[in-house]
Amino acid sequence: MIGRLNHIAIAVPDLAKASELYRSVMGAKVSAPKEQPAHGVTVVFVELPNTKIELLHPLGEKSPIANFLARNADGGIHHVCYEVEDIYAARDKLKSQGARVLGDGEPKIGAHDKPVLFLHPKDFTGTLIELEQV
């Protein structure tokens, strides 16, 4: 069911500074910022040969990333995203095995314009998991 690693998301307090760090210090290809109002974030993607890093910055007062940064002022890893072929089949199988899907349980369109779901971190050794349909 689980596919390849799509990205690792890192919440950052300063998006421009974090982008420049990956671009200049690490020598990575870094995208322009993209606002995602439906998710309350601005994202920047750092492209790597085998996956991506998603830099997350709060967008708006109700951003879940603002809450994360309030607890982790320097930022940090927010979630890990895995690809799945069929997000509905994956959701149903995971729920049947006791995993909790966050929100209303229905996929939303994510930053890559594909359906995504988030799984409760308490069900996955303290890690927030995002599933993205490929």
Secondary structure, DSSP 8 states (H G I E B T S, - for coil): ----EEEEEEE-S-HHHHHHIIIIIS--EE---EEEGGGTEEEEEEE-SS-EEEEEEE-STT-HHHHHHHH-TT-EEEEEEEEES-HHHHHHHHHHTT--BSTTSS-EE-TTSSEEEEE-GGGTTT--EEEEE-
